[in-house]
Amino acid sequence: MNATQKKIQKTSRVIAVITKILAITSIVFLCFEITGLLWYMVSPDAAYFMLGSIRVITPIEISGQMGIIPEMFTSVASQCFFTAIIIITSRIFKDISRESSPFLKQNVKRMKKIAILLLLNSIISPSIQQAISKSMNLTSQMEPFNYNSEMFILAIVIFCFAMIFEYGTDLQQLSDETL
C-alpha cells in the first residue's frame, strides 16, 4: 500500500466518524422536527411546551401566521432526504477506510443513490410546500412549479462523479487482473 492510499484511508476514517456524528445529530434533529410538527397538529393554539425544565417556543408563536406550516412540512421532508444522504455518505467513507481503493462498485451505487435523493428532494420538497399552501388557501392563484435548481445541479454533478468512479472501478479491476 503506497502513501497516497494510506492518506486516503486515514482521511476516510476521519470523515466516516464525522459523517456518523452528523447522521446521529440529523436523526435526533429530525425526531424533534417531527415531534414539533405532530405536537402543533394536535395542539395548534399552544404557544409553547415544556421539555423537562426547558420551555420550547413553537415557530408559530414567533411567526404568528399559518404560512409556517408548509415550511415545517417542507423542512421535515428535506431533513429526511438529508439524513438519508448523510447515512449513505458515512457508509461510503467507512468502506473506503477499510479497503485499499476508493473505487468500489457499492460506492458507485451509493453515489448514484445520493444523486437520485438530491434530485427527488429538488422536486418533492417544493411540491409538498405548494400542495399544502394550496390546500390551506395560502395562495390565491396557481403558482408556477418551483423546484430547487441548486439541488438539481448538484444531483447531476454527483451522478457524473459516480460515472467517473464507475470508470475508475473498471480500470481498478483491469489493473488487478493484470497483476
VMD Tcl script that builds the backbone (N, CA, C; Angstrom):
set m [mol new atoms 537]
animate dup $m
set s [atomselect $m all]
$s set {name element resname resid chain x y z} {
  {N N MET 1 A 0.850 -1.174 0.000}
  {CA C MET 1 A 0.000 0.000 0.000}
  {C C MET 1 A 0.897 1.239 0.000}
  {N N ASN 2 A 0.650 2.128 -0.953}
  {CA C ASN 2 A 1.501 3.309 -1.061}
  {C C ASN 2 A 1.014 4.434 -0.146}
  {N N ALA 3 A 1.766 5.519 -0.110}
  {CA C ALA 3 A 1.475 6.633 0.801}
  {C C ALA 3 A 0.135 7.299 0.490}
  {N N THR 4 A -0.204 7.397 -0.787}
  {CA C THR 4 A -1.473 8.025 -1.166}
  {C C THR 4 A -2.651 7.194 -0.674}
  {N N GLN 5 A -2.554 5.889 -0.804}
  {CA C GLN 5 A -3.634 5.014 -0.329}
  {C C GLN 5 A -3.786 5.109 1.187}
  {N N LYS 6 A -2.665 5.168 1.897}
  {CA C LYS 6 A -2.718 5.313 3.356}
  {C C LYS 6 A -3.373 6.633 3.746}
  {N N LYS 7 A -3.029 7.687 3.011}
  {CA C LYS 7 A -3.611 9.003 3.285}
  {C C LYS 7 A -5.114 8.995 3.024}
  {N N ILE 8 A -5.517 8.335 1.940}
  {CA C ILE 8 A -6.949 8.234 1.608}
  {C C ILE 8 A -7.672 7.463 2.702}
  {N N GLN 9 A -7.096 6.359 3.164}
  {CA C GLN 9 A -7.730 5.577 4.212}
  {C C GLN 9 A -7.835 6.353 5.524}
  {N N LYS 10 A -6.779 7.035 5.874}
  {CA C LYS 10 A -6.771 7.806 7.124}
  {C C LYS 10 A -7.807 8.933 7.069}
  {N N THR 11 A -7.827 9.668 5.970}
  {CA C THR 11 A -8.789 10.757 5.805}
  {C C THR 11 A -10.217 10.218 5.770}
  {N N SER 12 A -10.407 9.109 5.106}
  {CA C SER 12 A -11.737 8.498 5.023}
  {C C SER 12 A -12.216 8.043 6.393}
  {N N ARG 13 A -11.305 7.550 7.211}
  {CA C ARG 13 A -11.669 7.133 8.571}
  {C C ARG 13 A -12.173 8.324 9.371}
  {N N VAL 14 A -11.487 9.455 9.267}
  {CA C VAL 14 A -11.906 10.669 9.984}
  {C C VAL 14 A -13.255 11.158 9.455}
  {N N ILE 15 A -13.400 11.190 8.134}
  {CA C ILE 15 A -14.653 11.662 7.541}
  {C C ILE 15 A -15.797 10.700 7.870}
  {N N ALA 16 A -15.503 9.411 7.947}
  {CA C ALA 16 A -16.533 8.433 8.314}
  {C C ALA 16 A -17.060 8.703 9.721}
  {N N VAL 17 A -16.163 9.028 10.636}
  {CA C VAL 17 A -16.581 9.349 12.012}
  {C C VAL 17 A -17.392 10.637 12.036}
  {N N ILE 18 A -16.928 11.646 11.302}
  {CA C ILE 18 A -17.640 12.928 11.265}
  {C C ILE 18 A -19.037 12.751 10.673}
  {N N THR 19 A -19.132 12.008 9.575}
  {CA C THR 19 A -20.453 11.813 8.951}
  {C C THR 19 A -21.352 10.944 9.823}
  {N N LYS 20 A -20.778 10.032 10.586}
  {CA C LYS 20 A -21.579 9.224 11.519}
  {C C LYS 20 A -22.168 10.137 12.604}
  {N N ILE 21 A -21.362 11.047 13.121}
  {CA C ILE 21 A -21.849 12.005 14.124}
  {C C ILE 21 A -22.924 12.901 13.513}
  {N N LEU 22 A -22.692 13.352 12.281}
  {CA C LEU 22 A -23.697 14.161 11.582}
  {C C LEU 22 A -24.999 13.391 11.375}
  {N N ALA 23 A -24.884 12.117 11.045}
  {CA C ALA 23 A -26.078 11.292 10.836}
  {C C ALA 23 A -26.877 11.154 12.127}
  {N N ILE 24 A -26.199 10.897 13.226}
  {CA C ILE 24 A -26.892 10.778 14.511}
  {C C ILE 24 A -27.537 12.101 14.895}
  {N N THR 25 A -26.804 13.188 14.717}
  {CA C THR 25 A -27.346 14.518 15.015}
  {C C THR 25 A -28.548 14.820 14.127}
  {N N SER 26 A -28.450 14.473 12.866}
  {CA C SER 26 A -29.537 14.715 11.926}
  {C C SER 26 A -30.783 13.917 12.293}
  {N N ILE 27 A -30.588 12.682 12.724}
  {CA C ILE 27 A -31.721 11.849 13.136}
  {C C ILE 27 A -32.393 12.443 14.372}
  {N N VAL 28 A -31.592 12.876 15.342}
  {CA C VAL 28 A -32.153 13.500 16.554}
  {C C VAL 28 A -32.914 14.767 16.179}
  {N N PHE 29 A -32.322 15.597 15.341}
  {CA C PHE 29 A -32.962 16.834 14.915}
  {C C PHE 29 A -34.266 16.538 14.161}
  {N N LEU 30 A -34.248 15.521 13.311}
  {CA C LEU 30 A -35.436 15.120 12.566}
  {C C LEU 30 A -36.546 14.673 13.520}
  {N N CYS 31 A -36.171 13.924 14.545}
  {CA C CYS 31 A -37.164 13.497 15.541}
  {C C CYS 31 A -37.792 14.708 16.237}
  {N N PHE 32 A -36.973 15.702 16.570}
  {CA C PHE 32 A -37.504 16.916 17.183}
  {C C PHE 32 A -38.442 17.655 16.233}
  {N N GLU 33 A -38.054 17.730 14.972}
  {CA C GLU 33 A -38.906 18.407 13.986}
  {C C GLU 33 A -40.250 17.700 13.831}
  {N N ILE 34 A -40.194 16.397 13.712}
  {CA C ILE 34 A -41.439 15.631 13.555}
  {C C ILE 34 A -42.291 15.753 14.804}
  {N N THR 35 A -41.666 15.683 15.983}
  {CA C THR 35 A -42.402 15.841 17.235}
  {C C THR 35 A -43.055 17.212 17.303}
  {N N GLY 36 A -42.324 18.245 16.938}
  {CA C GLY 36 A -42.885 19.599 16.937}
  {C C GLY 36 A -44.039 19.736 15.963}
  {N N LEU 37 A -43.894 19.144 14.811}
  {CA C LEU 37 A -44.952 19.205 13.805}
  {C C LEU 37 A -46.198 18.463 14.279}
  {N N LEU 38 A -46.008 17.261 14.805}
  {CA C LEU 38 A -47.142 16.494 15.329}
  {C C LEU 38 A -47.786 17.209 16.520}
  {N N TRP 39 A -46.951 17.763 17.381}
  {CA C TRP 39 A -47.457 18.489 18.536}
  {C C TRP 39 A -48.303 19.676 18.091}
  {N N TYR 40 A -47.827 20.393 17.077}
  {CA C TYR 40 A -48.598 21.535 16.589}
  {C C TYR 40 A -49.917 21.081 15.963}
  {N N MET 41 A -49.906 19.954 15.265}
  {CA C MET 41 A -51.131 19.462 14.640}
  {C C MET 41 A -52.159 19.049 15.696}
  {N N VAL 42 A -51.677 18.527 16.831}
  {CA C VAL 42 A -52.576 18.121 17.906}
  {C C VAL 42 A -53.053 19.330 18.707}
  {N N SER 43 A -52.167 20.271 18.955}
  {CA C SER 43 A -52.485 21.417 19.797}
  {C C SER 43 A -52.023 22.715 19.125}
  {N N PRO 44 A -52.746 23.189 18.115}
  {CA C PRO 44 A -52.285 24.356 17.358}
  {C C PRO 44 A -52.358 25.679 18.120}
  {N N ASP 45 A -53.119 25.742 19.208}
  {CA C ASP 45 A -53.258 27.009 19.934}
  {C C ASP 45 A -52.182 27.220 20.984}
  {N N ALA 46 A -51.475 26.164 21.367}
  {CA C ALA 46 A -50.452 26.295 22.406}
  {C C ALA 46 A -49.240 27.028 21.846}
  {N N ALA 47 A -48.727 27.950 22.642}
  {CA C ALA 47 A -47.599 28.756 22.197}
  {C C ALA 47 A -46.257 28.117 22.548}
  {N N TYR 48 A -46.235 27.235 23.545}
  {CA C TYR 48 A -45.001 26.579 23.927}
  {C C TYR 48 A -45.332 25.274 24.652}
  {N N PHE 49 A -44.332 24.462 24.827}
  {CA C PHE 49 A -44.486 23.262 25.644}
  {C C PHE 49 A -43.205 23.078 26.450}
  {N N MET 50 A -43.294 22.289 27.498}
  {CA C MET 50 A -42.156 22.075 28.378}
  {C C MET 50 A -41.495 20.739 28.037}
  {N N LEU 51 A -40.214 20.775 27.865}
  {CA C LEU 51 A -39.413 19.582 27.633}
  {C C LEU 51 A -38.512 19.461 28.857}
  {N N GLY 52 A -39.011 18.752 29.877}
  {CA C GLY 52 A -38.323 18.745 31.171}
  {C C GLY 52 A -38.487 20.119 31.794}
  {N N SER 53 A -37.395 20.794 32.061}
  {CA C SER 53 A -37.461 22.157 32.614}
  {C C SER 53 A -37.212 23.214 31.547}
  {N N ILE 54 A -37.140 22.790 30.285}
  {CA C ILE 54 A -36.868 23.713 29.191}
  {C C ILE 54 A -38.184 24.111 28.528}
  {N N ARG 55 A -38.391 25.397 28.365}
  {CA C ARG 55 A -39.584 25.905 27.682}
  {C C ARG 55 A -39.264 26.007 26.192}
  {N N VAL 56 A -39.977 25.251 25.379}
  {CA C VAL 56 A -39.759 25.234 23.939}
  {C C VAL 56 A -40.855 26.068 23.291}
  {N N ILE 57 A -40.442 27.126 22.589}
  {CA C ILE 57 A -41.383 28.015 21.912}
  {C C ILE 57 A -41.612 27.494 20.505}
  {N N THR 58 A -42.847 27.451 20.087}
  {CA C THR 58 A -43.144 26.964 18.736}
  {C C THR 58 A -42.835 28.042 17.708}
  {N N PRO 59 A -42.549 27.648 16.481}
  {CA C PRO 59 A -42.324 28.636 15.420}
  {C C PRO 59 A -43.580 29.453 15.141}
  {N N ILE 60 A -44.744 28.898 15.484}
  {CA C ILE 60 A -45.997 29.606 15.231}
  {C C ILE 60 A -46.082 30.840 16.110}
  {N N GLU 61 A -45.604 30.717 17.360}
  {CA C GLU 61 A -45.630 31.864 18.257}
  {C C GLU 61 A -44.712 32.961 17.738}
  {N N ILE 62 A -43.602 32.564 17.171}
  {CA C ILE 62 A -42.651 33.546 16.654}
  {C C ILE 62 A -43.188 34.214 15.395}
  {N N SER 63 A -43.726 33.418 14.478}
  {CA C SER 63 A -44.164 33.986 13.209}
  {C C SER 63 A -45.565 34.561 13.287}
  {N N GLY 64 A -46.425 33.926 14.085}
  {CA C GLY 64 A -47.782 34.412 14.235}
  {C C GLY 64 A -48.637 34.251 12.988}
  {N N GLN 65 A -48.289 33.311 12.119}
  {CA C GLN 65 A -49.086 33.128 10.908}
  {C C GLN 65 A -49.141 31.651 10.528}
  {N N MET 66 A -50.134 31.308 9.737}
  {CA C MET 66 A -50.315 29.926 9.330}
  {C C MET 66 A -49.347 29.521 8.210}
  {N N GLY 67 A -48.667 30.460 7.604}
  {CA C GLY 67 A -47.763 30.165 6.498}
  {C C GLY 67 A -46.560 29.342 6.902}
  {N N ILE 68 A -46.347 29.192 8.200}
  {CA C ILE 68 A -45.202 28.412 8.663}
  {C C ILE 68 A -45.430 26.914 8.501}
  {N N ILE 69 A -46.678 26.474 8.429}
  {CA C ILE 69 A -46.978 25.047 8.340}
  {C C ILE 69 A -46.399 24.415 7.080}
  {N N PRO 70 A -46.589 24.989 5.902}
  {CA C PRO 70 A -45.934 24.396 4.720}
  {C C PRO 70 A -44.411 24.369 4.849}
  {N N GLU 71 A -43.859 25.386 5.476}
  {CA C GLU 71 A -42.415 25.428 5.687}
  {C C GLU 71 A -41.974 24.286 6.598}
  {N N MET 72 A -42.779 24.001 7.619}
  {CA C MET 72 A -42.429 22.918 8.545}
  {C C MET 72 A -42.467 21.563 7.839}
  {N N PHE 73 A -43.506 21.316 7.042}
  {CA C PHE 73 A -43.591 20.054 6.306}
  {C C PHE 73 A -42.433 19.932 5.310}
  {N N THR 74 A -42.129 21.018 4.624}
  {CA C THR 74 A -41.020 21.012 3.671}
  {C C THR 74 A -39.699 20.755 4.381}
  {N N SER 75 A -39.547 21.357 5.541}
  {CA C SER 75 A -38.330 21.166 6.320}
  {C C SER 75 A -38.167 19.710 6.738}
  {N N VAL 76 A -39.252 19.096 7.179}
  {CA C VAL 76 A -39.194 17.680 7.573}
  {C C VAL 76 A -38.842 16.803 6.368}
  {N N ALA 77 A -39.468 17.074 5.222}
  {CA C ALA 77 A -39.177 16.287 4.015}
  {C C ALA 77 A -37.710 16.451 3.614}
  {N N SER 78 A -37.220 17.665 3.599}
  {CA C SER 78 A -35.819 17.915 3.228}
  {C C SER 78 A -34.869 17.267 4.229}
  {N N GLN 79 A -35.230 17.338 5.503}
  {CA C GLN 79 A -34.383 16.738 6.541}
  {C C GLN 79 A -34.322 15.227 6.384}
  {N N CYS 80 A -35.421 14.597 5.964}
  {CA C CYS 80 A -35.412 13.148 5.706}
  {C C CYS 80 A -34.432 12.806 4.586}
  {N N PHE 81 A -34.470 13.575 3.510}
  {CA C PHE 81 A -33.540 13.351 2.403}
  {C C PHE 81 A -32.097 13.574 2.859}
  {N N PHE 82 A -31.868 14.660 3.605}
  {CA C PHE 82 A -30.526 14.983 4.087}
  {C C PHE 82 A -29.992 13.871 4.988}
  {N N THR 83 A -30.831 13.357 5.863}
  {CA C THR 83 A -30.414 12.284 6.762}
  {C C THR 83 A -30.026 11.038 5.974}
  {N N ALA 84 A -30.825 10.677 4.996}
  {CA C ALA 84 A -30.508 9.513 4.163}
  {C C ALA 84 A -29.185 9.718 3.422}
  {N N ILE 85 A -28.961 10.913 2.907}
  {CA C ILE 85 A -27.721 11.216 2.184}
  {C C ILE 85 A -26.514 11.122 3.111}
  {N N ILE 86 A -26.638 11.643 4.316}
  {CA C ILE 86 A -25.530 11.586 5.276}
  {C C ILE 86 A -25.221 10.133 5.661}
  {N N ILE 87 A -26.249 9.325 5.854}
  {CA C ILE 87 A -26.032 7.916 6.194}
  {C C ILE 87 A -25.318 7.192 5.057}
  {N N ILE 88 A -25.742 7.432 3.828}
  {CA C ILE 88 A -25.092 6.800 2.670}
  {C C ILE 88 A -23.648 7.279 2.550}
  {N N THR 89 A -23.428 8.571 2.744}
  {CA C THR 89 A -22.073 9.123 2.679}
  {C C THR 89 A -21.175 8.500 3.739}
  {N N SER 90 A -21.713 8.321 4.932}
  {CA C SER 90 A -20.951 7.687 6.006}
  {C C SER 90 A -20.521 6.273 5.609}
  {N N ARG 91 A -21.414 5.543 4.964}
  {CA C ARG 91 A -21.085 4.182 4.527}
  {C C ARG 91 A -20.015 4.179 3.440}
  {N N ILE 92 A -20.071 5.170 2.568}
  {CA C ILE 92 A -19.048 5.271 1.514}
  {C C ILE 92 A -17.668 5.428 2.147}
  {N N PHE 93 A -17.548 6.384 3.063}
  {CA C PHE 93 A -16.239 6.638 3.670}
  {C C PHE 93 A -15.805 5.514 4.606}
  {N N LYS 94 A -16.741 4.831 5.219}
  {CA C LYS 94 A -16.412 3.681 6.062}
  {C C LYS 94 A -15.791 2.575 5.203}
  {N N ASP 95 A -16.391 2.310 4.035}
  {CA C ASP 95 A -15.844 1.292 3.139}
  {C C ASP 95 A -14.490 1.704 2.566}
  {N N ILE 96 A -14.348 2.976 2.236}
  {CA C ILE 96 A -13.063 3.444 1.696}
  {C C ILE 96 A -11.963 3.291 2.744}
  {N N SER 97 A -12.299 3.555 4.017}
  {CA C SER 97 A -11.283 3.436 5.069}
  {C C SER 97 A -10.879 1.982 5.313}
  {N N ARG 98 A -11.721 1.036 4.946}
  {CA C ARG 98 A -11.421 -0.390 5.137}
  {C C ARG 98 A -10.699 -1.014 3.955}
  {N N GLU 99 A -10.996 -0.535 2.761}
  {CA C GLU 99 A -10.442 -1.129 1.550}
  {C C GLU 99 A -9.161 -0.408 1.136}
  {N N SER 100 A -8.463 -1.000 0.201}
  {CA C SER 100 A -7.229 -0.374 -0.284}
  {C C SER 100 A -7.485 0.587 -1.437}
  {N N SER 101 A -8.730 0.626 -1.923}
  {CA C SER 101 A -9.058 1.506 -3.042}
  {C C SER 101 A -10.439 2.127 -2.832}
  {N N PRO 102 A -10.611 3.386 -3.228}
  {CA C PRO 102 A -11.940 4.003 -3.133}
  {C C PRO 102 A -12.862 3.563 -4.267}
  {N N PHE 103 A -12.299 2.898 -5.279}
  {CA C PHE 103 A -13.071 2.511 -6.454}
  {C C PHE 103 A -13.748 1.162 -6.215}
  {N N LEU 104 A -14.923 1.222 -5.612}
  {CA C LEU 104 A -15.704 0.035 -5.294}
  {C C LEU 104 A -17.071 0.144 -5.946}
  {N N LYS 105 A -17.567 -0.973 -6.417}
  {CA C LYS 105 A -18.879 -0.985 -7.093}
  {C C LYS 105 A -19.992 -0.461 -6.175}
  {N N GLN 106 A -19.959 -0.855 -4.888}
  {CA C GLN 106 A -21.020 -0.409 -3.983}
  {C C GLN 106 A -20.955 1.104 -3.753}
  {N N ASN 107 A -19.770 1.698 -3.824}
  {CA C ASN 107 A -19.663 3.150 -3.678}
  {C C ASN 107 A -20.252 3.871 -4.882}
  {N N VAL 108 A -20.081 3.289 -6.061}
  {CA C VAL 108 A -20.689 3.864 -7.266}
  {C C VAL 108 A -22.207 3.844 -7.127}
  {N N LYS 109 A -22.743 2.715 -6.674}
  {CA C LYS 109 A -24.195 2.610 -6.472}
  {C C LYS 109 A -24.676 3.615 -5.431}
  {N N ARG 110 A -23.898 3.771 -4.375}
  {CA C ARG 110 A -24.273 4.718 -3.319}
  {C C ARG 110 A -24.248 6.154 -3.826}
  {N N MET 111 A -23.241 6.488 -4.639}
  {CA C MET 111 A -23.178 7.840 -5.200}
  {C C MET 111 A -24.375 8.106 -6.100}
  {N N LYS 112 A -24.781 7.098 -6.853}
  {CA C LYS 112 A -25.969 7.256 -7.703}
  {C C LYS 112 A -27.226 7.423 -6.847}
  {N N LYS 113 A -27.296 6.701 -5.716}
  {CA C LYS 113 A -28.428 6.869 -4.799}
  {C C LYS 113 A -28.469 8.292 -4.252}
  {N N ILE 114 A -27.314 8.818 -3.912}
  {CA C ILE 114 A -27.253 10.200 -3.410}
  {C C ILE 114 A -27.753 11.162 -4.476}
  {N N ALA 115 A -27.333 10.953 -5.714}
  {CA C ALA 115 A -27.783 11.822 -6.810}
  {C C ALA 115 A -29.298 11.739 -6.980}
  {N N ILE 116 A -29.839 10.532 -6.885}
  {CA C ILE 116 A -31.294 10.360 -7.012}
  {C C ILE 116 A -32.015 11.036 -5.852}
  {N N LEU 117 A -31.493 10.882 -4.631}
  {CA C LEU 117 A -32.115 11.528 -3.474}
  {C C LEU 117 A -32.096 13.057 -3.605}
  {N N LEU 118 A -30.984 13.593 -4.091}
  {CA C LEU 118 A -30.912 15.043 -4.306}
  {C C LEU 118 A -31.910 15.494 -5.368}
  {N N LEU 119 A -32.015 14.721 -6.428}
  {CA C LEU 119 A -32.967 15.043 -7.490}
  {C C LEU 119 A -34.400 15.003 -6.955}
  {N N LEU 120 A -34.717 13.951 -6.211}
  {CA C LEU 120 A -36.058 13.846 -5.627}
  {C C LEU 120 A -36.334 14.990 -4.651}
  {N N ASN 121 A -35.331 15.340 -3.854}
  {CA C ASN 121 A -35.502 16.450 -2.914}
  {C C ASN 121 A -35.756 17.766 -3.640}
  {N N SER 122 A -35.091 17.947 -4.771}
  {CA C SER 122 A -35.269 19.203 -5.517}
  {C C SER 122 A -36.671 19.312 -6.101}
  {N N ILE 123 A -37.338 18.181 -6.276}
  {CA C ILE 123 A -38.685 18.178 -6.856}
  {C C ILE 123 A -39.762 18.021 -5.784}
  {N N ILE 124 A -39.560 17.085 -4.849}
  {CA C ILE 124 A -40.605 16.741 -3.882}
  {C C ILE 124 A -40.814 17.819 -2.825}
  {N N SER 125 A -39.749 18.352 -2.252}
  {CA C SER 125 A -39.918 19.346 -1.182}
  {C C SER 125 A -40.706 20.578 -1.634}
  {N N PRO 126 A -40.378 21.179 -2.778}
  {CA C PRO 126 A -41.204 22.309 -3.230}
  {C C PRO 126 A -42.643 21.898 -3.560}
  {N N SER 127 A -42.815 20.666 -4.045}
  {CA C SER 127 A -44.167 20.185 -4.350}
  {C C SER 127 A -45.004 20.065 -3.090}
  {N N ILE 128 A -44.394 19.576 -2.021}
  {CA C ILE 128 A -45.098 19.465 -0.738}
  {C C ILE 128 A -45.525 20.843 -0.256}
  {N N GLN 129 A -44.590 21.786 -0.318}
  {CA C GLN 129 A -44.898 23.136 0.137}
  {C C GLN 129 A -46.036 23.746 -0.680}
  {N N GLN 130 A -45.988 23.572 -1.984}
  {CA C GLN 130 A -47.028 24.133 -2.849}
  {C C GLN 130 A -48.379 23.466 -2.590}
  {N N ALA 131 A -48.389 22.155 -2.427}
  {CA C ALA 131 A -49.644 21.436 -2.199}
  {C C ALA 131 A -50.273 21.832 -0.869}
  {N N ILE 132 A -49.469 21.930 0.168}
  {CA C ILE 132 A -50.017 22.306 1.475}
  {C C ILE 132 A -50.495 23.748 1.460}
  {N N SER 133 A -49.725 24.637 0.840}
  {CA C SER 133 A -50.152 26.043 0.748}
  {C C SER 133 A -51.469 26.162 0.006}
  {N N LYS 134 A -51.610 25.398 -1.058}
  {CA C LYS 134 A -52.848 25.434 -1.843}
  {C C LYS 134 A -54.015 24.862 -1.041}
  {N N SER 135 A -53.769 23.766 -0.306}
  {CA C SER 135 A -54.847 23.157 0.477}
  {C C SER 135 A -55.283 24.035 1.642}
  {N N MET 136 A -54.374 24.874 2.130}
  {CA C MET 136 A -54.723 25.774 3.238}
  {C C MET 136 A -55.179 27.139 2.733}
  {N N ASN 137 A -55.324 27.267 1.429}
  {CA C ASN 137 A -55.718 28.525 0.796}
  {C C ASN 137 A -54.780 29.675 1.156}
  {N N LEU 138 A -53.479 29.363 1.231}
  {CA C LEU 138 A -52.491 30.404 1.497}
  {C C LEU 138 A -52.046 31.085 0.211}
  {N N THR 139 A -52.338 30.446 -0.915}
  {CA C THR 139 A -52.035 31.056 -2.209}
  {C C THR 139 A -53.348 31.320 -2.915}
  {N N SER 140 A -53.472 32.489 -3.477}
  {CA C SER 140 A -54.724 32.861 -4.125}
  {C C SER 140 A -54.812 32.320 -5.543}
  {N N GLN 141 A -53.712 32.051 -6.160}
  {CA C GLN 141 A -53.712 31.567 -7.534}
  {C C GLN 141 A -52.720 30.429 -7.682}
  {N N MET 142 A -52.817 29.747 -8.764}
  {CA C MET 142 A -51.903 28.633 -9.017}
  {C C MET 142 A -50.525 29.199 -9.355}
  {N N GLU 143 A -49.572 28.911 -8.483}
  {CA C GLU 143 A -48.212 29.389 -8.705}
  {C C GLU 143 A -47.496 28.426 -9.642}
  {N N PRO 144 A -46.528 28.918 -10.406}
  {CA C PRO 144 A -45.762 28.003 -11.260}
  {C C PRO 144 A -44.941 27.058 -10.390}
  {N N PHE 145 A -44.701 25.853 -10.919}
  {CA C PHE 145 A -43.937 24.868 -10.158}
  {C C PHE 145 A -42.524 25.388 -9.943}
  {N N ASN 146 A -42.103 25.325 -8.718}
  {CA C ASN 146 A -40.805 25.848 -8.324}
  {C C ASN 146 A -39.943 24.701 -7.806}
  {N N TYR 147 A -38.891 24.361 -8.501}
  {CA C TYR 147 A -38.009 23.316 -7.996}
  {C C TYR 147 A -36.695 23.946 -7.557}
  {N N ASN 148 A -35.960 23.219 -6.747}
  {CA C ASN 148 A -34.700 23.702 -6.205}
  {C C ASN 148 A -33.592 23.450 -7.227}
  {N N SER 149 A -33.222 24.474 -7.963}
  {CA C SER 149 A -32.256 24.302 -9.050}
  {C C SER 149 A -30.862 23.942 -8.543}
  {N N GLU 150 A -30.484 24.422 -7.359}
  {CA C GLU 150 A -29.158 24.093 -6.829}
  {C C GLU 150 A -29.043 22.599 -6.557}
  {N N MET 151 A -30.077 22.026 -5.954}
  {CA C MET 151 A -30.075 20.590 -5.675}
  {C C MET 151 A -30.084 19.783 -6.971}
  {N N PHE 152 A -30.821 20.279 -7.948}
  {CA C PHE 152 A -30.900 19.611 -9.242}
  {C C PHE 152 A -29.517 19.556 -9.897}
  {N N ILE 153 A -28.824 20.681 -9.894}
  {CA C ILE 153 A -27.478 20.748 -10.489}
  {C C ILE 153 A -26.502 19.880 -9.702}
  {N N LEU 154 A -26.598 19.923 -8.369}
  {CA C LEU 154 A -25.727 19.096 -7.534}
  {C C LEU 154 A -25.970 17.612 -7.793}
  {N N ALA 155 A -27.224 17.237 -8.013}
  {CA C ALA 155 A -27.554 15.844 -8.335}
  {C C ALA 155 A -26.879 15.418 -9.640}
  {N N ILE 156 A -26.906 16.284 -10.620}
  {CA C ILE 156 A -26.271 15.979 -11.904}
  {C C ILE 156 A -24.751 15.842 -11.738}
  {N N VAL 157 A -24.144 16.736 -10.968}
  {CA C VAL 157 A -22.696 16.689 -10.744}
  {C C VAL 157 A -22.305 15.399 -10.020}
  {N N ILE 158 A -23.046 15.040 -8.983}
  {CA C ILE 158 A -22.725 13.818 -8.240}
  {C C ILE 158 A -22.940 12.584 -9.114}
  {N N PHE 159 A -23.974 12.605 -9.947}
  {CA C PHE 159 A -24.181 11.478 -10.859}
  {C C PHE 159 A -23.007 11.360 -11.838}
  {N N CYS 160 A -22.509 12.496 -12.315}
  {CA C CYS 160 A -21.340 12.472 -13.218}
  {C C CYS 160 A -20.103 11.924 -12.498}
  {N N PHE 161 A -19.913 12.325 -11.233}
  {CA C PHE 161 A -18.806 11.776 -10.451}
  {C C PHE 161 A -18.975 10.267 -10.257}
  {N N ALA 162 A -20.205 9.822 -10.082}
  {CA C ALA 162 A -20.464 8.378 -9.956}
  {C C ALA 162 A -20.051 7.655 -11.230}
  {N N MET 163 A -20.337 8.260 -12.368}
  {CA C MET 163 A -19.943 7.652 -13.643}
  {C C MET 163 A -18.414 7.608 -13.765}
  {N N ILE 164 A -17.738 8.654 -13.305}
  {CA C ILE 164 A -16.273 8.677 -13.315}
  {C C ILE 164 A -15.730 7.586 -12.397}
  {N N PHE 165 A -16.347 7.436 -11.212}
  {CA C PHE 165 A -15.937 6.381 -10.291}
  {C C PHE 165 A -16.211 4.998 -10.875}
  {N N GLU 166 A -17.284 4.878 -11.629}
  {CA C GLU 166 A -17.579 3.594 -12.270}
  {C C GLU 166 A -16.478 3.232 -13.264}
  {N N TYR 167 A -16.018 4.225 -14.011}
  {CA C TYR 167 A -14.905 4.013 -14.931}
  {C C TYR 167 A -13.646 3.654 -14.141}
  {N N GLY 168 A -13.442 4.333 -12.992}
  {CA C GLY 168 A -12.298 4.023 -12.131}
  {C C GLY 168 A -12.341 2.604 -11.592}
  {N N THR 169 A -13.534 2.120 -11.261}
  {CA C THR 169 A -13.662 0.732 -10.789}
  {C C THR 169 A -13.310 -0.251 -11.889}
  {N N ASP 170 A -13.724 0.078 -13.112}
  {CA C ASP 170 A -13.372 -0.790 -14.242}
  {C C ASP 170 A -11.859 -0.814 -14.453}
  {N N LEU 171 A -11.229 0.349 -14.367}
  {CA C LEU 171 A -9.766 0.414 -14.510}
  {C C LEU 171 A -9.070 -0.314 -13.364}
  {N N GLN 172 A -9.613 -0.158 -12.146}
  {CA C GLN 172 A -9.032 -0.839 -10.978}
  {C C GLN 172 A -9.132 -2.343 -11.154}
  {N N GLN 173 A -10.257 -2.836 -11.640}
  {CA C GLN 173 A -10.452 -4.261 -11.854}
  {C C GLN 173 A -9.486 -4.764 -12.931}
  {N N LEU 174 A -9.314 -3.988 -13.992}
  {CA C LEU 174 A -8.395 -4.346 -15.064}
  {C C LEU 174 A -6.960 -4.390 -14.541}
  {N N SER 175 A -6.624 -3.418 -13.710}
  {CA C SER 175 A -5.289 -3.377 -13.136}
  {C C SER 175 A -5.044 -4.567 -12.209}
  {N N ASP 176 A -6.050 -4.904 -11.405}
  {CA C ASP 176 A -5.911 -6.046 -10.501}
  {C C ASP 176 A -5.781 -7.371 -11.255}
  {N N GLU 177 A -6.498 -7.472 -12.391}
  {CA C GLU 177 A -6.431 -8.697 -13.183}
  {C C GLU 177 A -5.078 -8.871 -13.875}
  {N N THR 178 A -4.458 -7.764 -14.276}
  {CA C THR 178 A -3.158 -7.861 -14.954}
  {C C THR 178 A -2.043 -8.187 -13.972}
  {N N LEU 179 A -2.240 -7.867 -12.698}
  {CA C LEU 179 A -1.216 -8.213 -11.704}
  {C C LEU 179 A -1.387 -9.644 -11.317}
}
mol reanalyze $m
mol bondsrecalc $m
mol representation Tube
mol addrep $m
